[in-house]
Amino acid sequence: MKKILTRQDKELKLNTTKNLIKLIIKSYLSSFKYIFFGFFQPLILSSVFFFVFKLALDRPAEEIVPGYLLLGPITTGLMSFSLVLSDWKNSILLKRIDVMPIGKSTFFYIFISYFFLISILSFFWMLLWMTIFVLIADSSEISMYSNLNWGYLFLAVIQLILISNAIALFCVGITRGQTNTQGVVMLFFFVGAFLSGIMIPSVLLDSNDGLKYISYTMPFKYPEALSYYAWNGGFNSEFPDDSTWIPVVAGFAYFSLFISLTLKTFKWN
């Protein structure tokens, strides 16, 4: 029989939820490294690689921008998310949360929602800087914004955030302590970012058959493909232009895979 909550119970649950939100925000702001991973690391990486590919290799901006835009959501949703959650996982508060008016499911809902918003903010941060970089390198290419499909771009960002969060949950669940978590997460980040077309433009990856087929195994490949489609109105050689459903289905399949693995392997201790 479902328990009927009294007015006092509802007020207590509401106040507990508000306090939990404040604690999550405080934990994120407690260390500069969490902000650094989400906002400054992607900016540093993209500023270096953007101008290498744009000025040194003379690649068009529409090949470069789609990937680097996604660095912010990846580093926030994967690295900052996992490190903060790792701290919470080892806290006394979270281990005793089941005796509080809210349970672990409510905690995860609030935690994921908060980092979803931070990830969206990091996307707009990177969009701002990509616009600045394009104007610095070749202002005539700013016209590519007029053909941008915002619907597919936001779909790519949302899919990427969900995949990053799912991988982060999996990594936190199978590791103990921030050091171990960070090591596993960094492996996912660098391998995934470089071989999915984000750090190295997908056009260049696809020119090598071996790297092209390896990229299909990378979870971040599919959000990147959607981002590329949004900017260019078509894919590279990896998918037919009329088959946008392929990266959509494949990306969410990876999300489901890591959520399933998390449910089977996540340990609190």
VMD Tcl script that draws the C-alpha trace (Angstrom):
set ca {
  {0.00 0.00 0.00}
  {1.37 3.38 -1.01}
  {2.27 5.60 1.93}
  {0.27 8.84 2.13}
  {2.57 11.78 2.83}
  {1.45 14.34 5.37}
  {2.02 18.06 4.88}
  {4.99 17.88 7.25}
  {6.44 14.98 5.27}
  {6.13 16.92 2.02}
  {7.76 20.00 3.53}
  {10.59 17.91 4.94}
  {11.16 16.22 1.57}
  {11.12 19.59 -0.22}
  {13.58 21.14 2.21}
  {15.85 18.10 1.98}
  {15.77 18.33 -1.81}
  {16.65 22.04 -1.72}
  {19.54 21.38 0.64}
  {20.75 18.54 -1.57}
  {20.76 20.83 -4.61}
  {22.82 23.37 -2.67}
  {25.27 20.67 -1.62}
  {25.70 19.41 -5.19}
  {26.35 22.94 -6.43}
  {28.76 23.54 -3.56}
  {30.63 20.31 -4.28}
  {31.03 21.30 -7.95}
  {32.35 24.74 -7.02}
  {34.57 23.40 -4.22}
  {37.49 22.66 -6.55}
  {38.68 24.62 -9.57}
  {39.62 21.41 -11.37}
  {35.95 20.57 -11.93}
  {35.42 23.91 -13.69}
  {38.77 23.59 -15.47}
  {37.88 20.21 -16.98}
  {34.52 21.49 -18.20}
  {35.47 24.89 -19.59}
  {39.20 25.57 -19.81}
  {40.59 22.19 -20.87}
  {38.35 22.02 -23.99}
  {39.19 25.65 -24.77}
  {42.94 24.99 -24.56}
  {42.76 21.81 -26.65}
  {40.50 23.35 -29.29}
  {42.54 26.56 -29.58}
  {45.69 24.58 -30.33}
  {44.21 22.03 -32.72}
  {41.86 24.46 -34.47}
  {44.66 26.70 -35.67}
  {46.88 23.75 -36.53}
  {44.25 22.29 -38.83}
  {42.98 25.66 -40.08}
  {46.19 27.61 -40.67}
  {48.87 24.95 -41.01}
  {46.84 22.34 -42.92}
  {44.35 24.77 -44.52}
  {41.24 22.75 -43.63}
  {37.86 24.52 -43.97}
  {36.16 25.61 -40.75}
  {33.06 23.49 -41.43}
  {35.25 20.39 -41.07}
  {36.82 21.53 -37.79}
  {34.10 23.32 -35.84}
  {31.58 20.42 -35.59}
  {33.94 18.35 -33.46}
  {35.52 21.00 -31.24}
  {32.09 22.36 -30.31}
  {31.48 19.05 -28.55}
  {34.59 19.11 -26.37}
  {32.90 21.13 -23.62}
  {29.94 18.79 -23.14}
  {32.29 15.77 -23.19}
  {34.70 17.07 -20.57}
  {31.87 18.31 -18.36}
  {29.60 15.30 -18.78}
  {32.40 12.77 -18.53}
  {35.27 14.18 -16.45}
  {33.75 16.79 -14.11}
  {30.64 14.64 -13.64}
  {32.59 11.51 -12.73}
  {35.03 13.22 -10.35}
  {32.31 15.01 -8.38}
  {30.20 11.84 -8.26}
  {33.22 9.86 -7.07}
  {33.49 12.23 -4.11}
  {29.82 11.78 -3.35}
  {30.04 8.02 -3.70}
  {32.56 7.88 -0.85}
  {30.72 10.36 1.36}
  {28.90 9.32 4.52}
  {25.87 11.37 3.47}
  {25.23 9.38 0.31}
  {25.73 6.05 2.06}
  {23.00 7.03 4.54}
  {20.69 8.74 2.09}
  {18.21 5.85 2.13}
  {17.15 6.78 5.68}
  {16.43 10.36 4.57}
  {13.13 11.62 3.08}
  {14.67 11.22 -0.38}
  {16.43 8.19 -1.81}
  {19.35 7.54 -4.13}
  {17.12 7.79 -7.21}
  {16.22 11.38 -6.31}
  {19.87 12.18 -5.71}
  {20.84 10.83 -9.15}
  {17.99 12.70 -10.82}
  {19.11 16.01 -9.28}
  {22.81 15.31 -9.87}
  {22.37 14.37 -13.54}
  {20.00 17.31 -14.16}
  {22.49 19.76 -12.67}
  {25.37 18.49 -14.79}
  {23.14 18.42 -17.85}
  {22.66 22.18 -17.43}
  {26.39 22.71 -16.87}
  {27.12 20.67 -20.01}
  {24.71 22.80 -22.05}
  {26.45 25.91 -20.70}
  {29.84 24.49 -21.72}
  {28.48 23.91 -25.22}
  {27.52 27.58 -25.60}
  {30.92 28.51 -24.14}
  {32.62 26.52 -26.90}
  {30.24 27.88 -29.55}
  {31.28 31.40 -28.56}
  {34.98 30.58 -28.83}
  {34.60 28.68 -32.09}
  {32.92 31.76 -33.55}
  {35.83 33.90 -32.36}
  {38.38 31.46 -33.82}
  {36.59 31.42 -37.19}
  {36.56 35.22 -37.29}
  {40.28 35.33 -36.47}
  {41.30 32.66 -38.99}
  {39.04 33.59 -41.91}
  {36.09 35.90 -41.32}
  {34.55 34.99 -44.68}
  {33.73 31.51 -43.35}
  {31.33 32.94 -40.77}
  {28.72 32.54 -43.52}
  {28.56 28.83 -42.69}
  {26.38 29.76 -39.69}
  {23.58 30.70 -42.09}
  {23.24 27.07 -43.16}
  {23.44 25.60 -39.67}
  {20.69 23.12 -38.75}
  {20.17 23.89 -35.07}
  {17.83 20.94 -34.57}
  {20.45 18.35 -35.49}
  {23.12 20.27 -33.59}
  {21.13 20.23 -30.35}
  {20.28 16.56 -30.93}
  {24.01 15.85 -31.22}
  {24.75 17.78 -28.00}
  {21.98 16.09 -26.01}
  {23.01 12.64 -27.25}
  {26.63 13.37 -26.41}
  {25.79 14.52 -22.88}
  {23.73 11.40 -22.22}
  {26.48 9.10 -23.54}
  {29.14 10.96 -21.52}
  {27.06 10.73 -18.34}
  {26.41 7.02 -18.91}
  {30.13 6.33 -19.36}
  {30.91 8.43 -16.28}
  {28.42 6.47 -14.17}
  {29.96 3.23 -15.38}
  {33.49 4.42 -14.55}
  {32.53 5.63 -11.08}
  {30.73 2.37 -10.38}
  {33.73 0.14 -11.12}
  {36.45 2.27 -9.46}
  {37.34 3.39 -5.96}
  {38.47 6.93 -5.28}
  {39.00 9.89 -7.56}
  {42.47 8.85 -8.70}
  {41.30 5.54 -10.14}
  {38.16 7.12 -11.57}
  {40.14 9.88 -13.25}
  {42.52 7.38 -14.84}
  {39.73 5.35 -16.41}
  {37.78 8.43 -17.49}
  {40.85 10.03 -19.11}
  {41.35 6.84 -21.13}
  {37.78 6.99 -22.41}
  {38.15 10.69 -23.18}
  {41.39 10.71 -25.12}
  {40.80 7.48 -27.05}
  {37.22 8.43 -27.79}
  {37.88 12.06 -28.70}
  {40.80 11.35 -31.02}
  {39.28 8.36 -32.80}
  {35.71 9.60 -33.16}
  {36.34 12.67 -35.32}
  {36.25 15.25 -32.56}
  {39.92 16.05 -31.99}
  {40.99 14.92 -35.47}
  {38.39 16.03 -38.06}
  {36.31 13.10 -39.27}
  {37.13 13.94 -42.90}
  {40.78 13.11 -42.19}
  {39.92 9.96 -40.24}
  {37.69 8.72 -43.04}
  {40.52 9.05 -45.55}
  {42.16 6.06 -43.84}
  {40.09 2.87 -44.01}
  {41.57 1.45 -40.81}
  {40.86 4.56 -38.73}
  {37.47 4.95 -40.37}
  {36.28 1.53 -39.24}
  {37.83 1.92 -35.79}
  {35.90 5.17 -35.38}
  {32.62 3.25 -35.73}
  {33.40 1.56 -32.38}
  {33.74 4.90 -30.58}
  {30.62 6.06 -28.66}
  {31.34 9.72 -29.45}
  {31.44 9.04 -33.21}
  {27.69 9.29 -33.58}
  {27.06 12.66 -31.89}
  {30.02 14.00 -33.90}
  {28.42 12.71 -37.11}
  {25.17 14.49 -36.26}
  {27.08 17.69 -35.51}
  {28.90 17.42 -38.83}
  {25.58 16.90 -40.58}
  {24.14 19.98 -38.87}
  {26.95 22.19 -40.19}
  {27.42 20.65 -43.64}
  {23.98 19.37 -44.63}
  {25.38 15.88 -45.14}
  {27.74 13.26 -43.76}
  {31.23 12.28 -44.85}
  {31.54 8.92 -46.53}
  {30.60 7.08 -43.33}
  {26.79 7.33 -43.73}
  {24.41 8.08 -46.60}
  {23.10 11.65 -46.39}
  {19.49 10.45 -46.13}
  {20.23 8.11 -43.19}
  {20.39 10.40 -40.17}
  {18.60 7.66 -38.23}
  {21.80 5.55 -38.20}
  {23.88 7.79 -35.87}
  {20.77 8.56 -33.82}
  {20.04 4.87 -33.17}
  {23.70 3.92 -32.76}
  {24.37 6.74 -30.30}
  {21.41 5.92 -28.10}
  {22.33 2.23 -28.31}
  {25.70 3.10 -26.75}
  {23.89 5.10 -24.07}
  {21.67 2.11 -23.28}
  {24.69 -0.20 -23.22}
  {26.58 1.82 -20.62}
  {23.47 2.34 -18.50}
  {22.89 -1.42 -18.53}
  {26.52 -2.08 -17.56}
  {26.22 0.50 -14.77}
  {23.11 -1.15 -13.35}
  {24.97 -4.48 -13.23}
  {28.33 -3.27 -11.95}
  {27.79 -0.13 -9.84}
  {29.00 -0.63 -6.27}
  {28.69 1.88 -3.44}
  {31.65 0.55 -1.47}
}
mol new
graphics top color blue
foreach p $ca { graphics top sphere $p radius 0.5 }
foreach p [lrange $ca 0 end-1] q [lrange $ca 1 end] { graphics top cylinder $p $q radius 0.2 }
display resetview
